[in-house]
């Protein structure tokens, strides 16, 4: 019996890490049951590169946006609107707030995030949100100009349960579960992944980062989404097939432009 397909809702396939063997990476993903990957941009150059990948690989879709780390160089964002209108683009992002590193000033991060939230609303596109140590300000930004009638995902969700519950209940947001759920000491994430509504969870790799066990320390790739699927199934006490089916259905609701 063939296992249900898996969607990797967040990857970075445009960089040097995959420059030499992306064709093999895509082939391994297909062999692992990963039938669709969303490659997310982080600035203009990487967003354009992600769009270019969609012309070569039929299983890759693109998201376009500015990562909070790069907000200080975002400029007026006039390039983003026409790029987001292209047919293989399924979302605005990766965008959001990151107060762990503060590579861009926090006020600049908030301004660039706000503009991307507004553009996603204007174009009726989902939003891919990065949130690290900035939960209160992400919630404030969403409360200011977002509603549960729209769609968004907080990618690389690592818990705790209470933050995930607040996002789901107030905004009906999806939560991206990645390789961190396989880490032995990720207790808060284990608890959240076991208890949050399954209909709001999606799988992701965030590759080449966040490599799941037992491959930690090596490059991550979309095929490893199957390992995250397995661990999520263990935490919830259901079959891998059930998790694959549910998260893939969720991914297609999250990204309506995703090809069938």
C-alpha positions as CSV (number, residue, x, y, z in Angstrom):
1,X,0.0,0.0,0.0
2,X,1.4,3.4,-1.0
3,X,1.8,5.9,1.8
4,X,0.0,9.3,1.5
5,X,2.1,12.0,0.0
6,X,4.0,14.6,2.1
7,X,4.3,18.3,1.5
8,X,7.5,20.1,2.7
9,X,5.9,23.5,3.4
10,X,9.2,25.3,4.1
11,X,12.6,24.8,2.5
12,X,15.5,26.9,1.2
13,X,16.6,25.2,-2.0
14,X,18.1,28.1,-3.8
15,X,21.4,28.4,-2.0
16,X,24.9,27.1,-2.5
17,X,24.1,24.1,-0.3
18,X,22.1,22.5,-3.1
19,X,23.9,24.0,-6.1
20,X,25.7,20.8,-7.0
21,X,23.1,18.1,-6.5
22,X,19.6,19.6,-6.4
23,X,18.3,17.2,-9.0
24,X,19.3,14.3,-6.8
25,X,17.8,16.0,-3.8
26,X,14.5,16.3,-5.6
27,X,14.7,12.7,-6.7
28,X,15.3,11.5,-3.1
29,X,12.4,13.6,-1.9
30,X,10.1,11.9,-4.3
31,X,11.4,8.5,-3.3
32,X,10.6,9.4,0.4
33,X,7.0,10.4,-0.5
34,X,7.6,14.2,-0.6
35,X,5.6,15.3,-3.6
36,X,5.7,19.1,-3.2
37,X,8.2,21.6,-1.7
38,X,7.8,25.3,-1.0
39,X,11.1,27.1,-1.4
40,X,11.0,30.4,0.6
41,X,12.9,33.5,-0.3
42,X,14.7,35.7,2.2
43,X,15.3,38.8,0.1
44,X,15.0,39.9,-3.5
45,X,17.8,37.8,-4.9
46,X,16.8,34.6,-3.1
47,X,13.1,35.2,-3.8
48,X,13.9,35.5,-7.5
49,X,16.1,32.4,-7.3
50,X,13.2,30.4,-5.7
51,X,10.9,31.5,-8.5
52,X,13.5,30.4,-11.1
53,X,13.6,26.9,-9.5
54,X,9.9,26.5,-10.2
55,X,10.6,26.7,-13.9
56,X,13.0,23.8,-13.7
57,X,11.4,21.5,-11.1
58,X,7.7,20.8,-11.3
59,X,7.5,19.8,-7.6
60,X,8.9,23.1,-6.3
61,X,6.7,26.1,-5.6
62,X,8.0,29.5,-4.4
63,X,7.3,31.9,-1.6
64,X,8.8,35.4,-1.9
65,X,9.6,37.9,0.9
66,X,12.1,39.4,3.2
67,X,13.5,37.6,6.3
68,X,13.7,39.7,9.5
69,X,17.5,39.3,9.5
70,X,17.7,41.1,6.2
71,X,15.1,43.8,6.9
72,X,17.6,46.6,7.1
73,X,18.4,46.1,3.4
74,X,14.8,45.6,2.3
75,X,14.3,49.1,0.7
76,X,10.9,50.1,-0.5
77,X,9.9,46.5,-1.4
78,X,8.5,47.7,-4.8
79,X,10.0,44.5,-6.4
80,X,7.9,42.2,-4.2
81,X,4.4,43.0,-5.5
82,X,5.0,41.9,-9.2
83,X,7.1,38.9,-8.1
84,X,4.3,37.7,-5.8
85,X,1.8,37.8,-8.7
86,X,3.7,35.2,-10.6
87,X,1.8,31.9,-11.0
88,X,4.2,29.6,-9.2
89,X,4.3,31.8,-6.1
90,X,2.1,30.4,-3.3
91,X,2.8,32.8,-0.4
92,X,4.5,35.9,1.0
93,X,7.5,35.1,3.1
94,X,9.6,34.2,4.9
95,X,8.9,37.3,6.9
96,X,8.5,38.2,10.6
97,X,10.5,39.1,13.6
98,X,13.7,37.7,15.1
99,X,14.9,39.2,18.4
100,X,17.4,36.5,19.2
101,X,20.1,37.8,16.8
102,X,18.8,41.4,16.1
103,X,20.7,41.4,12.8
104,X,18.3,44.2,11.8
105,X,17.0,46.9,14.2
106,X,13.7,45.8,15.8
107,X,11.8,48.9,14.6
108,X,12.9,48.2,11.0
109,X,11.9,44.5,11.4
110,X,8.5,45.5,12.5
111,X,8.0,48.0,9.6
112,X,9.1,45.5,7.0
113,X,6.9,42.8,8.5
114,X,3.9,45.1,8.6
115,X,4.4,45.9,4.9
116,X,4.5,42.3,4.0
117,X,1.4,41.5,6.0
118,X,-0.4,44.3,4.2
119,X,0.8,43.0,0.8
120,X,-0.3,39.5,1.5
121,X,-3.8,40.9,2.3
122,X,-3.9,43.0,-0.8
123,X,-2.9,40.0,-3.0
124,X,-4.9,37.5,-1.0
125,X,-1.9,35.3,-0.5
126,X,-0.9,33.3,2.6
127,X,1.8,34.6,4.9
128,X,4.9,32.6,6.1
129,X,5.9,33.9,9.5
130,X,9.3,33.7,11.2
131,X,9.0,34.3,15.0
132,X,12.0,33.9,17.3
133,X,11.8,35.4,20.8
134,X,9.3,38.0,19.5
135,X,6.0,36.4,20.3
136,X,4.4,39.5,21.8
137,X,5.2,41.7,18.9
138,X,4.2,39.1,16.3
139,X,0.8,38.8,18.0
140,X,0.6,42.6,18.1
141,X,1.3,42.9,14.4
142,X,-1.3,40.3,13.6
143,X,-3.9,41.9,15.8
144,X,-3.3,45.2,14.0
145,X,-3.9,44.0,10.5
146,X,-4.7,40.3,10.2
147,X,-7.9,38.3,10.6
148,X,-8.8,34.6,10.9
149,X,-10.4,34.9,7.4
150,X,-6.9,35.0,6.0
151,X,-4.2,32.2,6.0
152,X,-0.8,32.1,7.5
153,X,1.7,29.7,9.0
154,X,4.2,30.3,11.8
155,X,7.1,28.2,10.4
156,X,9.6,26.3,12.5
157,X,7.2,26.3,15.4
158,X,9.1,25.2,18.6
159,X,6.4,25.7,21.2
160,X,5.3,26.2,23.9
161,X,1.8,24.8,23.7
162,X,0.3,28.0,25.0
163,X,1.7,30.2,22.2
164,X,0.5,27.7,19.6
165,X,-2.9,27.6,21.2
166,X,-3.2,31.4,21.1
167,X,-2.2,31.6,17.5
168,X,-4.7,28.9,16.5
169,X,-7.6,30.2,18.6
170,X,-7.2,33.9,17.7
171,X,-6.0,33.7,14.1
172,X,-6.7,30.2,12.9
173,X,-3.0,30.0,12.0
174,X,-1.1,26.9,10.8
175,X,2.0,25.8,12.6
176,X,5.1,24.3,10.8
177,X,6.5,21.3,12.5
178,X,10.1,20.6,11.5
179,X,13.2,18.6,12.5
180,X,13.3,20.0,16.0
181,X,10.4,17.7,17.0
182,X,12.9,14.8,16.7
183,X,15.3,16.3,19.2
184,X,15.4,14.5,22.5
185,X,15.4,17.5,24.7
186,X,12.7,19.5,22.9
187,X,10.2,18.9,25.7
188,X,8.0,22.0,25.0
189,X,7.7,21.2,21.4
190,X,6.9,17.6,22.1
191,X,4.1,18.7,24.4
192,X,2.8,21.2,21.9
193,X,3.0,18.8,18.9
194,X,1.1,16.2,20.8
195,X,-1.7,18.4,22.0
196,X,-2.3,21.2,19.3
197,X,-5.1,20.6,16.8
198,X,-3.9,18.3,14.1
199,X,-5.9,20.2,11.5
200,X,-3.5,23.2,12.0
201,X,-0.2,21.4,11.7
202,X,2.0,21.1,8.6
203,X,5.3,19.5,8.0
204,X,8.5,21.3,7.0
205,X,12.2,20.9,6.9
206,X,13.6,24.4,6.8
207,X,16.4,22.7,4.9
208,X,19.4,23.0,4.7
209,X,18.9,23.9,8.4
210,X,17.2,22.1,11.4
211,X,18.2,18.6,10.3
212,X,16.2,16.0,12.2
213,X,17.7,13.1,14.2
214,X,19.5,10.8,13.3
215,X,21.1,13.1,10.7
216,X,21.9,16.1,13.0
217,X,25.1,17.8,12.0
218,X,24.5,17.1,8.3
219,X,22.7,19.1,5.6
220,X,19.0,18.8,5.8
221,X,16.9,18.1,2.7
222,X,13.2,17.6,1.9
223,X,13.3,13.8,2.0
224,X,13.9,14.1,5.8
225,X,10.3,15.4,6.2
226,X,9.4,11.8,6.4
227,X,11.4,11.5,9.7
228,X,9.5,14.5,11.1
229,X,6.2,12.8,10.0
230,X,7.3,9.6,11.9
231,X,8.1,11.4,15.1
232,X,4.9,13.5,15.0
233,X,3.0,10.2,14.6
234,X,4.7,8.7,17.6
235,X,3.9,11.8,19.8
236,X,0.3,11.7,18.8
237,X,-0.2,8.0,19.0
238,X,-1.4,7.6,15.4
239,X,0.0,6.1,12.2
240,X,2.5,7.9,9.9
241,X,0.0,7.5,7.1
242,X,-2.6,9.5,9.2
243,X,-0.1,12.3,9.8
244,X,1.0,12.4,6.2
245,X,-2.6,12.6,5.0
246,X,-3.7,15.2,7.5
247,X,-0.7,17.5,7.1
248,X,-0.8,17.3,3.3
249,X,-4.5,18.3,3.4
250,X,-3.6,21.1,5.7
251,X,-0.8,22.3,3.4
252,X,-3.2,22.5,0.5
253,X,-5.7,24.5,2.5
254,X,-2.8,26.8,3.7
255,X,-1.5,27.3,0.2
256,X,-4.5,27.3,-2.2
257,X,-2.2,28.0,-5.2
258,X,-0.2,24.8,-4.6
259,X,-0.5,22.6,-7.7
260,X,-2.4,19.3,-7.3
